[in-house]
Amino acid sequence: MLRLQRPWSDASLPDAESFGRSHCLLSESDGVESAGEHVVIMRGKIGERRRDLLQHPYPKRHSSKAPTREGFPLRPRGKAGEEADPDAFAALARMNEVTARVQELGEALDDPSTLWRHLAAAWDRAEREEDPRMAEIVRQAREMSPVLKQFRERIRRVLRRNRELTPLDRVQEMDRGSMQWLSRQPGRSTAERAGAAQRILAVVRHENFDTLENRVTHAYLRLAGDVGREWIREHPKAQGSSRYQAVLSYVKLCKSLAAELVQLGVGISSADMTPNYVLLEDRVYREIREAWEALLRREKALDELWAWQAQTWTDFTVLAMVLALGEMDGAQLVAQAPIQFRDEAANGIWFEQERPIAVFWVKSLGRVVEVMARPEVPGTLLTHARAHVALRISNPFDATAFPHRVAVWTPHAMDRLDLETAAEEAGLRVSQLMKVSNQQERIRHGLILTPGHHQPQAAQADRNGAFVQAIAFDAAGPSLNAGRNFIRAFLQRDIWGAT
């Protein structure tokens, strides 16, 4: 098995070296050797030899599972003041931005006829940092605030029955145990048995707030506060927006209510509790439980998204290319594949689609441009290139012109890639593949789309007629705007045979 530092490079990691945060966690396998934790992102063949491109996950926790991965930050949990790699919070913010852009596809699918127009409008809004992303905590901040205020007005309590030494004139109830205690005391009357202190063991009722439903509420308030602070931390420039103010007020409400429950002696419920009658039937407590469960599901989903960020990034870049093509002068969308959007991501993938996902007709050039993602039959050259995304360019009116492809790499790493080096190395790879004689497919150019860590940049290399553009960008703010412009500029070059 070949453990790759970059998809376009044949440089393999030494056997004794672990994957590090600057690596893309990719391997190439013949399907025989054990590869450890992975998903197959492209199944290809070179001749009769099987060649699978594997994506390994980022570690969710400290683990000795294969392949070995060292130096990676774990997904931060809780407050920002806790011991955690500051880079981990930045990586989590970038991951949430990418996920939000992909999830907007699901919202745009409500009307497939205007899918790409609505998605482009959502991404235009995302370019403005003062317009923060929608999230579960934003919805709960609006819907749950009145529910928590109702909870504060009528916190449920129970009367606990305890045996205590009680003054005779205040005794209201005795049970069998307290009567047995009294019978064993010396004396002939109750007053004599009460002794000098005139106290006997009796049943006393005390108010107790430490019920299951209140412990669930306490657990929810803690979790909602953490999630709200995380959302606020990710949107420092959105303080003037209504969403920001709603979440900020909700975090303060959760904090004050949690402090009240601590004073009342209420504990914190575990996530595996079994709901009682109150949590199931009382409206206020039922809504609190459902909101808590929604945030718990979010935490579990975040673990999976953290592990498979590279997969979600690929989906995001595919959508970015489709939107960029749709904004080209003279480009007309003539076909789009049916898209099935999932309720939850599977290994970081949010949607399934037929291949290609979109087909554009550029009338002025006489070209058909297809956007291919994770092709089932990638072909020999794409297998050699290790590019599981590509553009297929063809001229339907020229029978002598063979279709050619633009290899698209979507490398994802915890550390920012050196774009100049990446473009040079990928250019060398494309120039080598251009020399391969194959009438079924040709590769002429290359495109690298990689996270920019909010420092958008573009670099290019031209080696023996093989042009490669490397673009670093992000899924929100000015970096998203710059990245979309870079992609459009690349498409306007001679990738389909025109100046």
C-alpha positions as CSV (number, residue, x, y, z in Angstrom):
1,M,0.0,0.0,0.0
2,L,1.3,3.5,-1.0
3,R,0.7,6.1,1.7
4,L,0.5,9.4,-0.1
5,Q,1.6,12.9,1.0
6,R,-0.3,14.5,-1.9
7,P,-2.6,12.9,-4.4
8,W,-0.5,14.0,-7.5
9,S,2.8,12.8,-6.0
10,D,4.3,9.3,-5.9
11,A,6.3,10.2,-2.9
12,S,5.3,7.7,-0.2
13,L,5.6,8.0,3.5
14,P,8.3,5.8,5.0
15,D,7.0,2.7,6.8
16,A,8.2,4.0,10.2
17,E,6.6,7.5,9.7
18,S,3.0,8.3,10.8
19,F,0.5,10.5,9.0
20,G,0.9,14.1,10.2
21,R,-1.3,17.1,10.1
22,S,0.3,18.4,6.9
23,H,-0.7,15.2,5.0
24,C,-3.9,14.6,3.1
25,L,-4.5,11.1,4.7
26,L,-4.7,9.4,1.3
27,S,-3.5,5.9,0.3
28,E,-3.4,3.9,-2.9
29,S,-4.1,0.2,-2.5
30,D,-4.5,-2.9,-4.7
31,G,-7.3,-4.1,-2.4
32,V,-5.2,-6.9,-0.9
33,E,-3.3,-5.3,1.9
34,S,-5.0,-4.2,5.1
35,A,-5.5,-0.4,5.0
36,G,-7.0,0.4,8.4
37,E,-9.7,3.0,8.8
38,H,-10.7,4.2,5.4
39,V,-13.3,4.7,2.7
40,V,-12.7,4.1,-1.0
41,I,-13.1,7.3,-2.9
42,M,-12.2,6.0,-6.4
43,R,-12.0,2.5,-7.8
44,G,-9.8,2.3,-10.8
45,K,-7.7,-0.1,-12.9
46,I,-4.5,0.3,-14.7
47,G,-4.4,-2.6,-17.2
48,E,-5.7,-5.5,-15.2
49,R,-4.4,-4.3,-11.9
50,R,-6.8,-2.9,-9.4
51,R,-6.0,0.6,-8.0
52,D,-8.1,2.0,-5.2
53,L,-7.7,5.5,-3.8
54,L,-8.4,5.5,-0.1
55,Q,-9.3,8.4,2.2
56,H,-8.5,7.9,5.9
57,P,-10.3,9.8,8.6
58,Y,-9.0,12.4,11.0
59,P,-8.8,10.8,14.5
60,K,-11.9,11.5,16.7
61,R,-10.0,10.6,19.8
62,H,-6.6,9.4,20.8
63,S,-6.4,6.0,19.1
64,S,-3.9,3.4,18.2
65,K,-5.9,2.2,15.2
66,A,-4.3,1.9,11.8
67,P,-3.1,3.9,10.0
68,T,-1.1,5.7,12.6
69,R,-1.8,9.4,12.8
70,E,0.1,11.7,15.1
71,G,-0.1,15.4,15.9
72,F,-3.7,15.9,14.9
73,P,-5.9,18.1,17.1
74,L,-9.1,16.4,18.5
75,R,-12.5,18.1,18.0
76,P,-12.8,20.7,20.8
77,R,-15.6,20.3,23.3
78,G,-16.9,22.7,25.9
79,K,-15.6,26.2,26.5
80,A,-12.8,27.9,24.7
81,G,-10.8,28.4,27.9
82,E,-10.3,24.6,28.3
83,E,-7.0,23.1,27.3
84,A,-7.2,22.6,23.6
85,D,-5.2,23.4,20.5
86,P,-6.3,26.9,19.3
87,D,-5.9,25.5,15.8
88,A,-8.6,22.9,16.7
89,F,-11.2,25.7,17.2
90,A,-10.2,27.3,13.9
91,A,-10.5,23.9,12.2
92,L,-13.9,23.3,13.7
93,A,-15.1,26.7,12.6
94,R,-13.9,26.0,9.0
95,M,-15.6,22.6,9.1
96,N,-18.9,24.2,10.2
97,E,-18.7,26.7,7.4
98,V,-18.1,24.0,4.8
99,T,-21.0,22.0,6.2
100,A,-23.3,25.0,6.2
101,R,-22.6,25.6,2.4
102,V,-23.3,22.0,1.6
103,Q,-26.5,21.9,3.7
104,E,-27.8,24.9,1.8
105,L,-28.0,22.5,-1.2
106,G,-30.6,20.6,0.8
107,E,-32.7,23.7,1.3
108,A,-32.4,24.7,-2.3
109,L,-33.6,21.3,-3.5
110,D,-37.2,22.3,-2.4
111,D,-37.5,23.6,-5.9
112,P,-35.2,21.6,-8.3
113,S,-36.0,24.0,-11.2
114,T,-34.3,26.9,-9.4
115,L,-31.8,24.8,-7.5
116,W,-28.6,26.4,-8.6
117,R,-30.0,30.0,-8.6
118,H,-31.1,29.6,-5.0
119,L,-27.8,28.0,-4.0
120,A,-25.9,30.8,-5.6
121,A,-28.0,33.3,-3.6
122,A,-27.3,31.5,-0.4
123,W,-23.6,31.5,-1.1
124,D,-23.7,35.2,-2.0
125,R,-25.1,35.8,1.5
126,A,-22.4,33.6,3.1
127,E,-19.7,35.9,1.6
128,R,-21.0,38.6,3.9
129,E,-19.6,37.8,7.4
130,E,-22.2,40.1,9.0
131,D,-24.9,37.6,7.9
132,P,-24.1,34.5,10.0
133,R,-25.1,31.0,9.1
134,M,-28.2,29.3,10.3
135,A,-27.7,26.6,12.8
136,E,-29.7,24.4,15.3
137,I,-28.7,26.7,18.2
138,V,-30.1,29.7,16.3
139,R,-33.4,28.0,15.9
140,Q,-33.5,26.9,19.5
141,A,-32.6,30.4,20.7
142,R,-35.8,31.7,19.0
143,E,-38.1,28.8,19.9
144,M,-36.9,27.8,23.3
145,S,-36.5,31.1,25.1
146,P,-40.2,31.4,26.0
147,V,-40.2,27.7,27.0
148,L,-37.3,28.2,29.5
149,K,-39.0,31.3,30.9
150,Q,-42.1,29.1,31.6
151,F,-39.8,26.5,33.2
152,R,-38.3,29.2,35.5
153,E,-41.8,30.2,36.7
154,R,-42.8,26.6,37.7
155,I,-39.8,24.4,38.4
156,R,-41.1,21.0,39.4
157,R,-40.4,19.8,42.9
158,V,-41.2,16.8,45.0
159,L,-41.7,16.3,48.8
160,R,-39.1,13.8,50.1
161,R,-40.1,11.9,53.3
162,N,-37.2,11.7,55.8
163,R,-37.1,10.5,59.4
164,E,-35.7,13.3,61.6
165,L,-35.7,14.1,65.3
166,T,-38.6,16.6,65.5
167,P,-40.0,18.6,68.4
168,L,-43.1,17.0,69.8
169,D,-45.3,20.0,69.0
170,R,-44.3,19.8,65.3
171,V,-44.8,16.1,64.7
172,Q,-47.3,15.6,61.9
173,E,-46.6,12.1,60.7
174,M,-45.0,8.9,61.9
175,D,-44.3,5.7,60.1
176,R,-43.6,2.2,61.3
177,G,-39.9,2.8,61.6
178,S,-40.3,5.9,63.7
179,M,-42.9,4.2,66.0
180,Q,-40.5,1.3,66.5
181,W,-37.8,3.8,67.4
182,L,-40.2,5.5,69.9
183,S,-41.1,2.1,71.5
184,R,-37.5,1.4,72.3
185,Q,-37.0,4.7,74.2
186,P,-37.2,4.6,78.0
187,G,-40.3,6.1,79.7
188,R,-44.0,5.4,80.2
189,S,-45.4,8.3,78.1
190,T,-44.6,10.0,74.9
191,A,-43.3,13.0,76.7
192,E,-41.0,10.9,78.8
193,R,-39.7,9.0,75.8
194,A,-39.0,12.3,74.1
195,G,-36.3,13.0,76.7
196,A,-34.9,16.3,77.8
197,A,-34.9,17.7,74.3
198,Q,-38.5,16.8,73.8
199,R,-37.8,15.4,70.3
200,I,-38.8,12.1,68.8
201,L,-38.1,10.5,65.4
202,A,-40.9,11.5,63.0
203,V,-41.5,11.7,59.2
204,V,-40.7,15.2,57.9
205,R,-41.4,16.3,54.3
206,H,-38.8,18.5,52.5
207,E,-39.0,20.1,49.1
208,N,-36.5,18.5,46.6
209,F,-35.8,19.8,43.2
210,D,-33.3,17.1,42.2
211,T,-35.7,15.2,39.9
212,L,-35.0,13.5,36.6
213,E,-36.8,16.2,34.6
214,N,-34.8,18.9,36.3
215,R,-31.5,17.1,35.8
216,V,-32.3,16.7,32.1
217,T,-33.0,20.5,32.0
218,H,-29.7,21.2,33.7
219,A,-27.9,19.0,31.2
220,Y,-29.6,20.8,28.3
221,L,-28.7,24.3,29.7
222,R,-25.0,23.3,30.0
223,L,-24.9,21.9,26.5
224,A,-26.9,24.7,24.9
225,G,-24.6,27.2,26.5
226,D,-21.5,25.5,25.2
227,V,-22.9,25.2,21.7
228,G,-24.1,28.8,21.7
229,R,-20.7,30.1,22.8
230,E,-19.1,28.0,20.0
231,W,-21.4,29.6,17.5
232,I,-20.7,33.1,18.8
233,R,-17.0,32.5,18.7
234,E,-17.3,31.6,15.0
235,H,-19.1,34.8,14.1
236,P,-17.3,37.7,15.7
237,K,-18.2,40.1,12.9
238,A,-21.9,39.4,13.0
239,Q,-22.7,41.3,16.3
240,G,-25.2,43.6,14.6
241,S,-27.3,40.7,13.2
242,S,-30.5,39.5,14.8
243,R,-29.3,35.9,14.9
244,Y,-26.1,36.9,16.8
245,Q,-28.1,38.9,19.4
246,A,-30.7,36.0,19.8
247,V,-28.0,33.5,20.5
248,L,-26.1,35.8,22.8
249,S,-29.3,36.4,24.9
250,Y,-30.0,32.7,24.9
251,V,-26.6,31.8,26.2
252,K,-27.0,34.3,29.1
253,L,-30.5,32.9,29.9
254,C,-29.1,29.3,29.9
255,K,-26.2,30.4,32.2
256,S,-28.4,32.1,34.7
257,L,-30.9,29.2,34.8
258,A,-28.1,26.7,35.2
259,A,-26.8,28.7,38.2
260,E,-30.2,28.6,39.8
261,L,-30.4,24.9,39.4
262,V,-27.0,24.5,41.0
263,Q,-28.3,26.5,44.0
264,L,-31.3,24.2,44.2
265,G,-29.1,21.1,44.3
266,V,-30.1,19.8,40.9
267,G,-27.6,17.4,39.3
268,I,-26.9,16.7,35.7
269,S,-28.5,13.8,33.8
270,S,-26.6,11.4,31.7
271,A,-27.4,11.1,28.0
272,D,-28.6,7.5,28.3
273,M,-31.4,8.3,30.7
274,T,-34.9,6.8,30.2
275,P,-37.6,9.5,30.0
276,N,-40.2,9.5,32.8
277,Y,-43.9,10.5,32.5
278,V,-43.2,14.2,33.0
279,L,-40.5,14.3,30.2
280,L,-42.9,12.6,27.9
281,E,-46.2,14.3,28.6
282,D,-45.5,17.7,30.2
283,R,-45.3,20.2,27.3
284,V,-42.5,22.4,28.7
285,Y,-40.3,19.5,29.9
286,R,-41.0,17.6,26.6
287,E,-39.8,20.5,24.5
288,I,-36.7,20.8,26.6
289,R,-36.0,17.1,26.3
290,E,-36.4,17.2,22.5
291,A,-34.1,20.2,22.2
292,W,-31.5,18.4,24.3
293,E,-31.7,15.3,22.2
294,A,-31.3,17.4,19.0
295,L,-28.1,18.9,20.4
296,L,-26.9,15.5,21.5
297,R,-27.4,14.2,18.0
298,R,-25.5,17.2,16.7
299,E,-22.6,16.4,18.9
300,K,-22.5,12.8,17.6
301,A,-22.8,14.0,14.0
302,L,-20.0,16.5,14.6
303,D,-17.7,13.6,15.6
304,E,-18.4,12.0,12.2
305,L,-18.1,15.2,10.3
306,W,-14.8,16.0,12.0
307,A,-13.4,12.6,11.0
308,W,-14.5,12.9,7.4
309,Q,-13.9,16.6,6.7
310,A,-12.1,15.8,3.5
311,Q,-15.2,14.1,2.1
312,T,-17.4,17.2,2.9
313,W,-14.8,19.4,1.4
314,T,-15.0,17.5,-1.9
315,D,-18.8,18.0,-2.0
316,F,-18.3,21.7,-1.4
317,T,-15.7,22.1,-4.2
318,V,-18.0,20.2,-6.6
319,L,-20.8,22.6,-5.9
320,A,-18.4,25.6,-6.2
321,M,-17.4,24.5,-9.7
322,V,-21.0,24.0,-10.8
323,L,-21.9,27.5,-9.6
324,A,-18.9,28.9,-11.3
325,L,-19.8,27.3,-14.6
326,G,-23.4,28.5,-14.3
327,E,-22.1,32.1,-13.9
328,M,-20.0,31.9,-17.1
329,D,-21.1,34.1,-20.0
330,G,-22.9,32.0,-22.6
331,A,-22.9,28.8,-20.4
332,Q,-26.3,27.1,-20.3
333,L,-27.3,24.3,-17.9
334,V,-28.8,21.6,-20.1
335,A,-28.9,18.7,-17.7
336,Q,-28.5,18.0,-14.0
337,A,-28.5,14.7,-12.2
338,P,-31.2,13.8,-9.6
339,I,-29.8,14.6,-6.2
340,Q,-30.8,12.8,-3.0
341,F,-29.9,14.8,0.1
342,R,-29.4,12.9,3.3
343,D,-30.7,13.8,6.7
344,E,-27.3,13.0,8.1
345,A,-23.9,12.7,6.4
346,A,-22.5,9.2,5.7
347,N,-18.7,9.4,6.0
348,G,-18.9,13.1,5.4
349,I,-21.0,12.8,2.2
350,W,-24.3,14.7,2.4
351,F,-25.8,13.9,-1.0
352,E,-25.9,11.3,-3.7
353,Q,-26.2,12.0,-7.4
354,E,-25.8,10.4,-10.7
355,R,-22.7,11.1,-12.9
356,P,-22.3,13.8,-14.1
357,I,-23.9,16.1,-11.6
358,A,-24.4,18.9,-14.1
359,V,-23.9,19.4,-17.9
360,F,-23.4,22.8,-19.5
361,W,-23.5,23.9,-23.1
362,V,-21.3,26.7,-24.1
363,K,-22.8,27.7,-27.4
364,S,-20.2,30.4,-28.4
365,L,-17.4,27.8,-28.2
366,G,-19.4,24.7,-29.2
367,R,-18.4,22.9,-26.1
368,V,-20.1,20.6,-23.7
369,V,-18.7,20.7,-20.1
370,E,-19.6,18.0,-17.6
371,V,-18.8,18.0,-13.9
372,M,-17.8,14.6,-12.7
373,A,-17.6,13.7,-9.0
374,R,-16.4,10.3,-7.7
375,P,-16.8,8.5,-11.1
376,E,-17.7,4.9,-11.0
377,V,-15.4,4.1,-13.9
378,P,-12.7,6.8,-13.7
379,G,-10.5,5.6,-16.6
380,T,-6.8,4.9,-16.7
381,L,-5.6,8.5,-16.8
382,L,-7.7,9.8,-13.9
383,T,-6.6,6.7,-12.0
384,H,-3.0,7.6,-12.7
385,A,-3.8,11.2,-11.7
386,R,-5.6,10.1,-8.5
387,A,-8.2,12.8,-9.2
388,H,-11.7,11.7,-8.1
389,V,-13.3,14.9,-9.5
390,A,-12.9,16.1,-13.1
391,L,-14.3,18.3,-15.8
392,R,-15.1,16.5,-19.1
393,I,-14.9,18.8,-22.2
394,S,-16.2,17.7,-25.6
395,N,-17.2,19.1,-28.9
396,P,-20.3,17.3,-30.2
397,F,-19.9,18.8,-33.7
398,D,-16.4,17.6,-34.4
399,A,-16.1,13.9,-34.7
400,T,-12.3,14.1,-34.9
401,A,-11.9,16.0,-31.6
402,F,-11.6,13.6,-28.7
403,P,-13.0,14.6,-25.3
404,H,-10.5,15.7,-22.8
405,R,-10.5,16.1,-19.0
406,V,-9.4,18.6,-16.5
407,A,-8.1,16.7,-13.4
408,V,-9.5,18.3,-10.2
409,W,-7.8,17.5,-6.9
410,T,-9.4,18.5,-3.6
411,P,-6.7,17.9,-1.0
412,H,-7.6,18.5,2.6
413,A,-5.1,18.8,5.4
414,M,-5.0,20.3,8.9
415,D,-2.1,22.6,7.8
416,R,-2.3,24.9,4.9
417,L,-0.7,23.6,1.7
418,D,2.1,25.4,-0.1
419,L,0.3,26.4,-3.3
420,E,3.3,27.2,-5.4
421,T,4.9,23.8,-4.7
422,A,1.6,22.0,-5.2
423,A,1.0,23.6,-8.6
424,E,4.5,22.7,-9.7
425,E,4.2,19.1,-8.6
426,A,0.7,18.7,-10.1
427,G,1.9,20.4,-13.3
428,L,4.6,17.8,-13.7
429,R,2.0,15.0,-13.2
430,V,-0.3,16.4,-15.8
431,S,2.6,17.0,-18.3
432,Q,3.5,13.3,-17.9
433,L,-0.1,12.2,-18.4
434,M,-0.5,14.3,-21.6
435,K,2.2,12.2,-23.2
436,V,0.1,9.0,-22.7
437,S,-1.6,8.0,-25.9
438,N,-5.2,7.1,-25.3
439,Q,-8.0,7.7,-27.8
440,Q,-10.7,7.3,-25.1
441,E,-9.6,10.1,-22.8
442,R,-7.0,12.9,-22.6
443,I,-5.9,15.1,-19.7
444,R,-4.9,18.6,-20.6
445,H,-5.0,20.7,-17.4
446,G,-5.3,20.5,-13.7
447,L,-7.1,22.3,-10.9
448,I,-6.3,22.1,-7.1
449,L,-9.0,23.3,-4.7
450,T,-7.8,23.3,-1.0
451,P,-8.8,25.0,2.2
452,G,-7.3,28.5,2.5
453,H,-7.5,29.0,6.3
454,H,-9.1,32.3,5.6
455,Q,-6.1,33.5,3.5
456,P,-7.3,33.1,-0.1
457,Q,-4.6,32.6,-2.7
458,A,-4.1,31.3,-6.2
459,A,-0.9,30.0,-7.8
460,Q,-0.3,28.5,-11.2
461,A,2.3,26.4,-13.1
462,D,2.7,25.8,-16.8
463,R,4.9,22.8,-17.7
464,N,5.2,21.8,-21.3
465,G,1.7,23.1,-22.2
466,A,0.1,21.5,-19.1
467,F,-1.5,24.3,-17.1
468,V,-2.4,23.8,-13.4
469,Q,-4.0,26.3,-11.1
470,A,-4.0,25.9,-7.3
471,I,-6.7,27.7,-5.4
472,A,-6.9,28.1,-1.6
473,F,-10.2,29.4,-0.3
474,D,-12.9,28.9,2.3
475,A,-16.6,28.5,2.7
476,A,-17.5,31.9,4.2
477,G,-16.7,35.6,4.1
478,P,-14.3,37.3,1.7
479,S,-12.3,34.1,1.3
480,L,-15.4,32.4,-0.3
481,N,-15.8,35.4,-2.6
482,A,-12.2,35.3,-3.7
483,G,-12.2,31.5,-4.3
484,R,-15.3,31.7,-6.5
485,N,-13.6,34.5,-8.5
486,F,-10.4,32.4,-8.8
487,I,-12.4,29.4,-10.1
488,R,-14.3,31.6,-12.7
489,A,-10.9,33.0,-13.9
490,F,-9.6,29.5,-14.3
491,L,-12.6,28.4,-16.3
492,Q,-12.2,31.5,-18.6
493,R,-8.8,30.3,-19.7
494,D,-8.3,27.9,-22.6
495,I,-9.5,24.8,-20.7
496,W,-11.9,23.9,-23.5
497,G,-9.7,24.9,-26.3
498,A,-10.5,28.6,-26.7
499,T,-8.6,31.6,-25.7
